[in-house]
Amino acid sequence: MTLIEVMLVLFILMTLAGVGMVAIQSFRKQANINTAKMELGELATLLDHYENMIGFYPSSDEGLYALCQCPASVDESSWIKIAKWNSPPNDPWGNQYNYQCPGSNNADFDLWSNGLDGQANTEDDVYYTR
């Protein structure tokens, strides 16, 4: 093999690796968005269970932490622990999910992730919609 042939093979391999990396990054980005949407749906279901048990949704100040502990107005023996964690989960990018009650987009509450950049009101935000 000549040096030119070896260089050509290396160039082809590097090009294929580059194309593969772009495809993997695109797939990972979409997988994180889908994961955030799924988790937002699960959190919304837990909020609905909370509302059914207590009679109202947690306030914005209480936030999603209200799902993790028995409210003072409820007898602890009758409280069915809704969430199986001690603090709300983070989104796929490691940031906290956002919760607002009453909601401005939905009637009961708004629930969203700030997305990859972690900044509110940007193009990559992921919102829960009913």
N, CA, C and O atoms as a GROMACS GRO file, in nm:
protein
  520
    1MET      N    1   0.084  -0.118   0.000
    1MET     CA    2   0.000   0.000   0.000
    1MET      C    3   0.089   0.125   0.000
    1MET      O    4   0.193   0.132   0.065
    2THR      N    5   0.043   0.217  -0.074
    2THR     CA    6   0.118   0.342  -0.078
    2THR      C    7   0.064   0.438   0.027
    2THR      O    8  -0.043   0.416   0.084
    3LEU      N    9   0.136   0.540   0.051
    3LEU     CA   10   0.095   0.641   0.149
    3LEU      C   11  -0.036   0.706   0.107
    3LEU      O   12  -0.119   0.738   0.193
    4ILE      N   13  -0.055   0.728  -0.020
    4ILE     CA   14  -0.178   0.790  -0.070
    4ILE      C   15  -0.298   0.700  -0.042
    4ILE      O   16  -0.404   0.748  -0.002
    5GLU      N   17  -0.284   0.570  -0.062
    5GLU     CA   18  -0.394   0.477  -0.035
    5GLU      C   19  -0.429   0.477   0.114
    5GLU      O   20  -0.547   0.479   0.150
    6VAL      N   21  -0.328   0.475   0.199
    6VAL     CA   22  -0.351   0.476   0.344
    6VAL      C   23  -0.422   0.605   0.384
    6VAL      O   24  -0.515   0.603   0.464
    7MET      N   25  -0.377   0.717   0.330
    7MET     CA   26  -0.440   0.846   0.360
    7MET      C   27  -0.585   0.849   0.311
    7MET      O   28  -0.672   0.904   0.379
    8LEU      N   29  -0.613   0.792   0.196
    8LEU     CA   30  -0.748   0.787   0.143
    8LEU      C   31  -0.839   0.703   0.233
    8LEU      O   32  -0.952   0.743   0.261
    9VAL      N   33  -0.791   0.589   0.278
    9VAL     CA   34  -0.870   0.504   0.368
    9VAL      C   35  -0.897   0.576   0.499
    9VAL      O   36  -1.009   0.572   0.550
   10LEU      N   37  -0.797   0.643   0.554
   10LEU     CA   38  -0.816   0.719   0.677
   10LEU      C   39  -0.917   0.832   0.659
   10LEU      O   40  -0.999   0.858   0.747
   11PHE      N   41  -0.910   0.900   0.545
   11PHE     CA   42  -1.005   1.007   0.516
   11PHE      C   43  -1.147   0.954   0.509
   11PHE      O   44  -1.239   1.015   0.564
   12ILE      N   45  -1.166   0.842   0.443
   12ILE     CA   46  -1.300   0.781   0.432
   12ILE      C   47  -1.351   0.741   0.570
   12ILE      O   48  -1.467   0.767   0.603
   13LEU      N   49  -1.266   0.678   0.650
   13LEU     CA   50  -1.307   0.637   0.785
   13LEU      C   51  -1.343   0.757   0.872
   13LEU      O   52  -1.441   0.753   0.946
   14MET      N   53  -1.265   0.863   0.863
   14MET     CA   54  -1.293   0.984   0.942
   14MET      C   55  -1.424   1.049   0.897
   14MET      O   56  -1.500   1.098   0.980
   15THR      N   57  -1.451   1.049   0.768
   15THR     CA   58  -1.575   1.105   0.716
   15THR      C   59  -1.694   1.025   0.766
   15THR      O   60  -1.794   1.082   0.810
   16LEU      N   61  -1.685   0.894   0.760
   16LEU     CA   62  -1.794   0.809   0.809
   16LEU      C   63  -1.816   0.828   0.959
   16LEU      O   64  -1.930   0.832   1.004
   17ALA      N   65  -1.709   0.840   1.035
   17ALA     CA   66  -1.721   0.863   1.179
   17ALA      C   67  -1.789   0.997   1.207
   17ALA      O   68  -1.872   1.006   1.297
   18GLY      N   69  -1.754   1.098   1.132
   18GLY     CA   70  -1.816   1.230   1.149
   18GLY      C   71  -1.964   1.228   1.120
   18GLY      O   72  -2.042   1.287   1.194
   19VAL      N   73  -2.004   1.162   1.012
   19VAL     CA   74  -2.145   1.150   0.977
   19VAL      C   75  -2.220   1.073   1.086
   19VAL      O   76  -2.331   1.109   1.123
   20GLY      N   77  -2.157   0.968   1.136
   20GLY     CA   78  -2.219   0.889   1.242
   20GLY      C   79  -2.239   0.970   1.369
   20GLY      O   80  -2.342   0.957   1.435
   21MET      N   81  -2.143   1.052   1.405
   21MET     CA   82  -2.154   1.134   1.526
   21MET      C   83  -2.267   1.236   1.514
   21MET      O   84  -2.338   1.259   1.612
   22VAL      N   85  -2.284   1.296   1.397
   22VAL     CA   86  -2.392   1.392   1.376
   22VAL      C   87  -2.527   1.321   1.392
   22VAL      O   88  -2.618   1.375   1.454
   23ALA      N   89  -2.539   1.202   1.336
   23ALA     CA   90  -2.664   1.126   1.347
   23ALA      C   91  -2.693   1.089   1.492
   23ALA      O   92  -2.808   1.096   1.536
   24ILE      N   93  -2.592   1.049   1.567
   24ILE     CA   94  -2.609   1.011   1.707
   24ILE      C   95  -2.651   1.132   1.791
   24ILE      O   96  -2.738   1.120   1.876
   25GLN      N   97  -2.589   1.247   1.767
   25GLN     CA   98  -2.624   1.367   1.843
   25GLN      C   99  -2.768   1.409   1.815
   25GLN      O  100  -2.839   1.451   1.907
   26SER      N  101  -2.812   1.399   1.692
   26SER     CA  102  -2.949   1.433   1.656
   26SER      C  103  -3.047   1.337   1.725
   26SER      O  104  -3.150   1.379   1.776
   27PHE      N  105  -3.012   1.209   1.724
   27PHE     CA  106  -3.096   1.109   1.789
   27PHE      C  107  -3.105   1.135   1.939
   27PHE      O  108  -3.212   1.124   1.997
   28ARG      N  109  -2.992   1.168   2.002
   28ARG     CA  110  -2.990   1.193   2.146
   28ARG      C  111  -3.073   1.316   2.181
   28ARG      O  112  -3.144   1.316   2.281
   29LYS      N  113  -3.064   1.420   2.101
   29LYS     CA  114  -3.141   1.542   2.126
   29LYS      C  115  -3.291   1.510   2.124
   29LYS      O  116  -3.364   1.554   2.212
   30GLN      N  117  -3.336   1.435   2.024
   30GLN     CA  118  -3.477   1.400   2.015
   30GLN      C  119  -3.518   1.307   2.128
   30GLN      O  120  -3.630   1.317   2.179
   31ALA      N  121  -3.430   1.216   2.169
   31ALA     CA  122  -3.460   1.126   2.280
   31ALA      C  123  -3.478   1.205   2.410
   31ALA      O  124  -3.567   1.173   2.489
   32ASN      N  125  -3.396   1.306   2.434
   32ASN     CA  126  -3.412   1.389   2.553
   32ASN      C  127  -3.543   1.466   2.551
   32ASN      O  128  -3.608   1.480   2.655
   33ILE      N  129  -3.582   1.517   2.436
   33ILE     CA  130  -3.710   1.588   2.424
   33ILE      C  131  -3.825   1.493   2.453
   33ILE      O  132  -3.918   1.527   2.526
   34ASN      N  133  -3.820   1.372   2.395
   34ASN     CA  134  -3.926   1.274   2.419
   34ASN      C  135  -3.932   1.232   2.566
   34ASN      O  136  -4.040   1.214   2.621
   35THR      N  137  -3.816   1.218   2.630
   35THR     CA  138  -3.812   1.183   2.772
   35THR      C  139  -3.874   1.294   2.855
   35THR      O  140  -3.951   1.266   2.947
   36ALA      N  141  -3.843   1.419   2.824
   36ALA     CA  142  -3.900   1.532   2.898
   36ALA      C  143  -4.052   1.534   2.883
   36ALA      O  144  -4.124   1.556   2.980
   37LYS      N  145  -4.102   1.511   2.762
   37LYS     CA  146  -4.247   1.509   2.740
   37LYS      C  147  -4.314   1.397   2.820
   37LYS      O  148  -4.421   1.417   2.878
   38MET      N  149  -4.251   1.281   2.823
   38MET     CA  150  -4.306   1.168   2.898
   38MET      C  151  -4.307   1.200   3.048
   38MET      O  152  -4.408   1.177   3.115
   39GLU      N  153  -4.197   1.253   3.100
   39GLU     CA  154  -4.191   1.285   3.243
   39GLU      C  155  -4.288   1.396   3.280
   39GLU      O  156  -4.345   1.394   3.388
   40LEU      N  157  -4.306   1.494   3.192
   40LEU     CA  158  -4.404   1.599   3.218
   40LEU      C  159  -4.544   1.541   3.226
   40LEU      O  160  -4.624   1.582   3.311
   41GLY      N  161  -4.574   1.446   3.140
   41GLY     CA  162  -4.705   1.379   3.145
   41GLY      C  163  -4.724   1.303   3.275
   41GLY      O  164  -4.833   1.305   3.333
   42GLU      N  165  -4.619   1.235   3.322
   42GLU     CA  166  -4.627   1.163   3.449
   42GLU      C  167  -4.645   1.259   3.566
   42GLU      O  168  -4.724   1.231   3.656
   43LEU      N  169  -4.573   1.370   3.565
   43LEU     CA  170  -4.589   1.469   3.672
   43LEU      C  171  -4.729   1.528   3.671
   43LEU      O  172  -4.788   1.551   3.777
   44ALA      N  173  -4.784   1.553   3.553
   44ALA     CA  174  -4.921   1.605   3.543
   44ALA      C  175  -5.021   1.505   3.600
   44ALA      O  176  -5.117   1.545   3.667
   45THR      N  177  -5.001   1.377   3.575
   45THR     CA  178  -5.088   1.274   3.631
   45THR      C  179  -5.079   1.274   3.783
   45THR      O  180  -5.181   1.264   3.851
   46LEU      N  181  -4.958   1.286   3.837
   46LEU     CA  182  -4.941   1.292   3.982
   46LEU      C  183  -5.008   1.417   4.040
   46LEU      O  184  -5.066   1.411   4.148
   47LEU      N  185  -4.999   1.528   3.969
   47LEU     CA  186  -5.066   1.650   4.015
   47LEU      C  187  -5.218   1.631   4.016
   47LEU      O  188  -5.286   1.680   4.106
   48ASP      N  189  -5.271   1.562   3.916
   48ASP     CA  190  -5.415   1.533   3.914
   48ASP      C  191  -5.456   1.443   4.030
   48ASP      O  192  -5.561   1.463   4.090
   49HIS      N  193  -5.372   1.343   4.063
   49HIS     CA  194  -5.399   1.258   4.179
   49HIS      C  195  -5.399   1.341   4.308
   49HIS      O  196  -5.485   1.324   4.394
   50TYR      N  197  -5.303   1.429   4.319
   50TYR     CA  198  -5.294   1.518   4.435
   50TYR      C  199  -5.422   1.599   4.446
   50TYR      O  200  -5.481   1.610   4.554
   51GLU      N  201  -5.465   1.656   4.336
   51GLU     CA  202  -5.587   1.738   4.336
   51GLU      C  203  -5.708   1.654   4.374
   51GLU      O  204  -5.797   1.703   4.445
   52ASN      N  205  -5.715   1.531   4.329
   52ASN     CA  206  -5.827   1.444   4.365
   52ASN      C  207  -5.828   1.412   4.514
   52ASN      O  208  -5.936   1.402   4.573
   53MET      N  209  -5.712   1.396   4.574
   53MET     CA  210  -5.703   1.362   4.716
   53MET      C  211  -5.723   1.483   4.806
   53MET      O  212  -5.788   1.473   4.910
   54ILE      N  213  -5.667   1.598   4.768
   54ILE     CA  214  -5.666   1.716   4.853
   54ILE      C  215  -5.779   1.812   4.820
   54ILE      O  216  -5.832   1.879   4.908
   55GLY      N  217  -5.816   1.819   4.693
   55GLY     CA  218  -5.922   1.910   4.651
   55GLY      C  219  -5.873   2.031   4.574
   55GLY      O  220  -5.953   2.108   4.521
   56PHE      N  221  -5.742   2.047   4.566
   56PHE     CA  222  -5.685   2.159   4.490
   56PHE      C  223  -5.542   2.121   4.452
   56PHE      O  224  -5.482   2.031   4.510
   57TYR      N  225  -5.488   2.192   4.354
   57TYR     CA  226  -5.350   2.170   4.312
   57TYR      C  227  -5.255   2.243   4.406
   57TYR      O  228  -5.294   2.342   4.467
   58PRO      N  229  -5.131   2.196   4.417
   58PRO     CA  230  -5.034   2.270   4.500
   58PRO      C  231  -5.013   2.411   4.444
   58PRO      O  232  -5.025   2.434   4.324
   59SER      N  233  -4.982   2.503   4.532
   59SER     CA  234  -4.955   2.639   4.487
   59SER      C  235  -4.820   2.643   4.416
   59SER      O  236  -4.740   2.549   4.424
   60SER      N  237  -4.796   2.752   4.348
   60SER     CA  238  -4.665   2.769   4.281
   60SER      C  239  -4.552   2.768   4.384
   60SER      O  240  -4.444   2.718   4.357
   61ASP      N  241  -4.578   2.824   4.502
   61ASP     CA  242  -4.476   2.827   4.607
   61ASP      C  243  -4.444   2.687   4.657
   61ASP      O  244  -4.327   2.655   4.681
   62GLU      N  245  -4.546   2.602   4.672
   62GLU     CA  246  -4.522   2.464   4.715
   62GLU      C  247  -4.452   2.386   4.606
   62GLU      O  248  -4.366   2.301   4.634
   63GLY      N  249  -4.488   2.414   4.483
   63GLY     CA  250  -4.428   2.350   4.368
   63GLY      C  251  -4.445   2.200   4.365
   63GLY      O  252  -4.536   2.146   4.429
   64LEU      N  253  -4.359   2.133   4.292
   64LEU     CA  254  -4.367   1.988   4.278
   64LEU      C  255  -4.324   1.916   4.405
   64LEU      O  256  -4.345   1.795   4.418
   65TYR      N  257  -4.262   1.988   4.499
   65TYR     CA  258  -4.224   1.926   4.626
   65TYR      C  259  -4.348   1.881   4.704
   65TYR      O  260  -4.339   1.792   4.788
   66ALA      N  261  -4.463   1.942   4.676
   66ALA     CA  262  -4.586   1.903   4.744
   66ALA      C  263  -4.623   1.757   4.716
   66ALA      O  264  -4.694   1.695   4.795
   67LEU      N  265  -4.576   1.704   4.604
   67LEU     CA  266  -4.606   1.565   4.571
   67LEU      C  267  -4.526   1.467   4.656
   67LEU      O  268  -4.558   1.348   4.662
   68CYS      N  269  -4.424   1.515   4.721
   68CYS     CA  270  -4.330   1.430   4.794
   68CYS      C  271  -4.362   1.414   4.942
   68CYS      O  272  -4.305   1.328   5.008
   69GLN      N  273  -4.452   1.496   4.994
   69GLN     CA  274  -4.478   1.492   5.137
   69GLN      C  275  -4.627   1.503   5.166
   69GLN      O  276  -4.703   1.560   5.087
   70CYS      N  277  -4.666   1.449   5.278
   70CYS     CA  278  -4.806   1.452   5.319
   70CYS      C  279  -4.844   1.594   5.360
   70CYS      O  280  -4.774   1.654   5.442
   71PRO      N  281  -4.952   1.649   5.304
   71PRO     CA  282  -4.995   1.784   5.343
   71PRO      C  283  -5.038   1.785   5.490
   71PRO      O  284  -5.084   1.684   5.543
   72ALA      N  285  -5.024   1.899   5.554
   72ALA     CA  286  -5.058   1.913   5.696
   72ALA      C  287  -5.207   1.886   5.719
   72ALA      O  288  -5.245   1.840   5.827
   73SER      N  289  -5.291   1.915   5.620
   73SER     CA  290  -5.435   1.900   5.637
   73SER      C  291  -5.483   1.755   5.620
   73SER      O  292  -5.603   1.728   5.632
   74VAL      N  293  -5.393   1.664   5.594
   74VAL     CA  294  -5.430   1.524   5.568
   74VAL      C  295  -5.369   1.435   5.674
   74VAL      O  296  -5.252   1.450   5.709
   75ASP      N  297  -5.448   1.342   5.726
   75ASP     CA  298  -5.397   1.245   5.821
   75ASP      C  299  -5.296   1.156   5.751
   75ASP      O  300  -5.323   1.100   5.645
   76GLU      N  301  -5.178   1.146   5.811
   76GLU     CA  302  -5.069   1.073   5.746
   76GLU      C  303  -5.103   0.926   5.722
   76GLU      O  304  -5.054   0.866   5.626
   77SER      N  305  -5.186   0.868   5.808
   77SER     CA  306  -5.222   0.727   5.790
   77SER      C  307  -5.311   0.706   5.666
   77SER      O  308  -5.312   0.598   5.607
   78SER      N  309  -5.384   0.810   5.629
   78SER     CA  310  -5.470   0.796   5.511
   78SER      C  311  -5.402   0.847   5.383
   78SER      O  312  -5.454   0.829   5.273
   79TRP      N  313  -5.287   0.909   5.400
   79TRP     CA  314  -5.213   0.963   5.285
   79TRP      C  315  -5.150   0.851   5.205
   79TRP      O  316  -5.074   0.771   5.259
   80ILE      N  317  -5.182   0.845   5.081
   80ILE     CA  318  -5.117   0.751   4.991
   80ILE      C  319  -5.005   0.828   4.923
   80ILE      O  320  -5.030   0.924   4.850
   81LYS      N  321  -4.885   0.787   4.949
   81LYS     CA  322  -4.772   0.860   4.891
   81LYS      C  323  -4.781   0.854   4.739
   81LYS      O  324  -4.773   0.747   4.679
   82ILE      N  325  -4.798   0.968   4.679
   82ILE     CA  326  -4.816   0.976   4.535
   82ILE      C  327  -4.685   0.950   4.463
   82ILE      O  328  -4.679   0.867   4.372
   83ALA      N  329  -4.583   1.020   4.501
   83ALA     CA  330  -4.454   1.010   4.434
   83ALA      C  331  -4.360   0.920   4.514
   83ALA      O  332  -4.369   0.915   4.637
   84LYS      N  333  -4.274   0.852   4.446
   84LYS     CA  334  -4.182   0.760   4.513
   84LYS      C  335  -4.043   0.819   4.531
   84LYS      O  336  -3.945   0.746   4.542
   85TRP      N  337  -4.035   0.952   4.533
   85TRP     CA  338  -3.906   1.016   4.550
   85TRP      C  339  -3.914   1.123   4.656
   85TRP      O  340  -4.023   1.170   4.690
   86ASN      N  341  -3.800   1.162   4.710
   86ASN     CA  342  -3.795   1.263   4.816
   86ASN      C  343  -3.793   1.405   4.764
   86ASN      O  344  -3.823   1.499   4.837
   87SER      N  345  -3.756   1.422   4.639
   87SER     CA  346  -3.761   1.552   4.574
   87SER      C  347  -3.796   1.528   4.427
   87SER      O  348  -3.769   1.421   4.373
   88PRO      N  349  -3.856   1.627   4.365
   88PRO     CA  350  -3.898   1.610   4.225
   88PRO      C  351  -3.780   1.574   4.135
   88PRO      O  352  -3.667   1.618   4.160
   89PRO      N  353  -3.805   1.496   4.031
   89PRO     CA  354  -3.696   1.460   3.940
   89PRO      C  355  -3.652   1.580   3.857
   89PRO      O  356  -3.726   1.676   3.840
   90ASN      N  357  -3.532   1.572   3.806
   90ASN     CA  358  -3.481   1.673   3.714
   90ASN      C  359  -3.513   1.633   3.571
   90ASN      O  360  -3.539   1.516   3.542
   91ASP      N  361  -3.512   1.731   3.482
   91ASP     CA  362  -3.534   1.702   3.341
   91ASP      C  363  -3.410   1.631   3.283
   91ASP      O  364  -3.308   1.621   3.351
   92PRO      N  365  -3.417   1.584   3.159
   92PRO     CA  366  -3.303   1.511   3.101
   92PRO      C  367  -3.174   1.591   3.094
   92PRO      O  368  -3.066   1.534   3.076
   93TRP      N  369  -3.182   1.722   3.106
   93TRP     CA  370  -3.064   1.807   3.099
   93TRP      C  371  -3.012   1.844   3.238
   93TRP      O  372  -2.918   1.923   3.251
   94GLY      N  373  -3.073   1.787   3.342
   94GLY     CA  374  -3.026   1.809   3.479
   94GLY      C  375  -3.085   1.929   3.549
   94GLY      O  376  -3.040   1.964   3.659
   95ASN      N  377  -3.185   1.994   3.490
   95ASN     CA  378  -3.248   2.111   3.552
   95ASN      C  379  -3.383   2.073   3.611
   95ASN      O  380  -3.442   1.971   3.573
   96GLN      N  381  -3.432   2.153   3.704
   96GLN     CA  382  -3.562   2.127   3.764
   96GLN      C  383  -3.673   2.159   3.664
   96GLN      O  384  -3.662   2.250   3.581
   97TYR      N  385  -3.782   2.081   3.674
   97TYR     CA  386  -3.901   2.113   3.597
   97TYR      C  387  -3.967   2.235   3.661
   97TYR      O  388  -3.955   2.256   3.782
   98ASN      N  389  -4.036   2.313   3.582
   98ASN     CA  390  -4.103   2.433   3.629
   98ASN      C  391  -4.252   2.406   3.644
   98ASN      O  392  -4.312   2.334   3.564
   99TYR      N  393  -4.312   2.465   3.748
   99TYR     CA  394  -4.453   2.446   3.778
   99TYR      C  395  -4.512   2.579   3.818
   99TYR      O  396  -4.452   2.654   3.895
  100GLN      N  397  -4.630   2.610   3.764
  100GLN     CA  398  -4.701   2.733   3.800
  100GLN      C  399  -4.849   2.703   3.814
  100GLN      O  400  -4.910   2.641   3.727
  101CYS      N  401  -4.906   2.746   3.926
  101CYS     CA  402  -5.049   2.725   3.951
  101CYS      C  403  -5.106   2.851   4.014
  101CYS      O  404  -5.053   2.898   4.115
  102PRO      N  405  -5.211   2.908   3.958
  102PRO     CA  406  -5.280   2.864   3.837
  102PRO      C  407  -5.195   2.892   3.714
  102PRO      O  408  -5.107   2.978   3.714
  103GLY      N  409  -5.226   2.819   3.611
  103GLY     CA  410  -5.148   2.831   3.488
  103GLY      C  411  -5.194   2.946   3.402
  103GLY      O  412  -5.307   2.994   3.414
  104SER      N  413  -5.107   2.990   3.315
  104SER     CA  414  -5.144   3.093   3.218
  104SER      C  415  -5.174   3.030   3.082
  104SER      O  416  -5.250   3.087   3.003
  105ASN      N  417  -5.114   2.914   3.053
  105ASN     CA  418  -5.139   2.845   2.927
  105ASN      C  419  -5.250   2.741   2.942
  105ASN      O  420  -5.337   2.730   2.856
  106ASN      N  421  -5.246   2.664   3.050
  106ASN     CA  422  -5.351   2.567   3.081
  106ASN      C  423  -5.433   2.625   3.195
  106ASN      O  424  -5.384   2.710   3.270
  107ALA      N  425  -5.557   2.581   3.209
  107ALA     CA  426  -5.645   2.638   3.311
  107ALA      C  427  -5.596   2.607   3.453
  107ALA      O  428  -5.595   2.696   3.538
  108ASP      N  429  -5.555   2.483   3.479
  108ASP     CA  430  -5.521   2.443   3.616
  108ASP      C  431  -5.378   2.477   3.653
  108ASP      O  432  -5.353   2.540   3.756
  109PHE      N  433  -5.283   2.436   3.571
  109PHE     CA  434  -5.142   2.459   3.602
  109PHE      C  435  -5.060   2.454   3.473
  109PHE      O  436  -5.104   2.400   3.372
  110ASP      N  437  -4.942   2.511   3.480
  110ASP     CA  438  -4.844   2.501   3.371
  110ASP      C  439  -4.727   2.419   3.422
  110ASP      O  440  -4.686   2.431   3.538
  111LEU      N  441  -4.674   2.335   3.334
  111LEU     CA  442  -4.564   2.247   3.369
  111LEU      C  443  -4.472   2.244   3.248
  111LEU      O  444  -4.517   2.216   3.137
  112TRP      N  445  -4.342   2.272   3.269
  112TRP     CA  446  -4.251   2.276   3.155
  112TRP      C  447  -4.106   2.258   3.197
  112TRP      O  448  -4.070   2.268   3.314
  113SER      N  449  -4.024   2.230   3.097
  113SER     CA  450  -3.879   2.220   3.112
  113SER      C  451  -3.816   2.333   3.031
  113SER      O  452  -3.865   2.368   2.924
  114ASN      N  453  -3.708   2.389   3.083
  114ASN     CA  454  -3.638   2.494   3.010
  114ASN      C  455  -3.550   2.440   2.898
  114ASN      O  456  -3.487   2.518   2.827
  115GLY      N  457  -3.545   2.310   2.881
  115GLY     CA  458  -3.472   2.251   2.770
  115GLY      C  459  -3.321   2.251   2.789
  115GLY      O  460  -3.271   2.274   2.899
  116LEU      N  461  -3.252   2.224   2.682
  116LEU     CA  462  -3.106   2.208   2.683
  116LEU      C  463  -3.032   2.330   2.737
  116LEU      O  464  -2.937   2.314   2.814
  117ASP      N  465  -3.074   2.450   2.698
  117ASP     CA  466  -3.000   2.569   2.740
  117ASP      C  467  -3.030   2.612   2.883
  117ASP      O  468  -2.960   2.696   2.938
  118GLY      N  469  -3.135   2.555   2.945
  118GLY     CA  470  -3.169   2.588   3.082
  118GLY      C  471  -3.227   2.726   3.101
  118GLY      O  472  -3.245   2.770   3.215
  119GLN      N  473  -3.258   2.795   2.992
  119GLN     CA  474  -3.311   2.932   2.997
  119GLN      C  475  -3.461   2.930   2.968
  119GLN      O  476  -3.507   2.858   2.880
  120ALA      N  477  -3.537   3.009   3.043
  120ALA     CA  478  -3.681   3.018   3.023
  120ALA      C  479  -3.715   3.095   2.897
  120ALA      O  480  -3.641   3.183   2.854
  121ASN      N  481  -3.828   3.061   2.840
  121ASN     CA  482  -3.883   3.131   2.723
  121ASN      C  483  -3.790   3.134   2.603
  121ASN      O  484  -3.774   3.237   2.537
  122THR      N  485  -3.729   3.020   2.576
  122THR     CA  486  -3.646   3.008   2.456
  122THR      C  487  -3.704   2.898   2.367
  122THR      O  488  -3.797   2.828   2.406
  123GLU      N  489  -3.648   2.886   2.250
  123GLU     CA  490  -3.699   2.795   2.148
  123GLU      C  491  -3.698   2.648   2.190
  123GLU      O  492  -3.782   2.571   2.142
  124ASP      N  493  -3.607   2.608   2.277
  124ASP     CA  494  -3.595   2.467   2.311
  124ASP      C  495  -3.676   2.425   2.434
  124ASP      O  496  -3.664   2.310   2.478
  125ASP      N  497  -3.760   2.514   2.490
  125ASP     CA  498  -3.842   2.478   2.604
  125ASP      C  499  -3.941   2.368   2.565
  125ASP      O  500  -3.989   2.363   2.451
  126VAL      N  501  -3.971   2.280   2.661
  126VAL     CA  502  -4.064   2.169   2.638
  126VAL      C  503  -4.181   2.189   2.735
  126VAL      O  504  -4.161   2.192   2.856
  127TYR      N  505  -4.302   2.202   2.682
  127TYR     CA  506  -4.421   2.230   2.762
  127TYR      C  507  -4.512   2.108   2.769
  127TYR      O  508  -4.522   2.030   2.674
  128TYR      N  509  -4.579   2.094   2.883
  128TYR     CA  510  -4.684   1.993   2.896
  128TYR      C  511  -4.813   2.055   2.846
  128TYR      O  512  -4.848   2.166   2.887
  129THR      N  513  -4.882   1.986   2.760
  129THR     CA  514  -5.012   2.032   2.712
  129THR      C  515  -5.113   1.921   2.729
  129THR      O  516  -5.082   1.804   2.706
  130ARG      N  517  -5.232   1.956   2.769
  130ARG     CA  518  -5.340   1.858   2.788
  130ARG      C  519  -5.402   1.826   2.655
  130ARG      O  520  -5.494   1.745   2.649
   0.00000   0.00000   0.00000
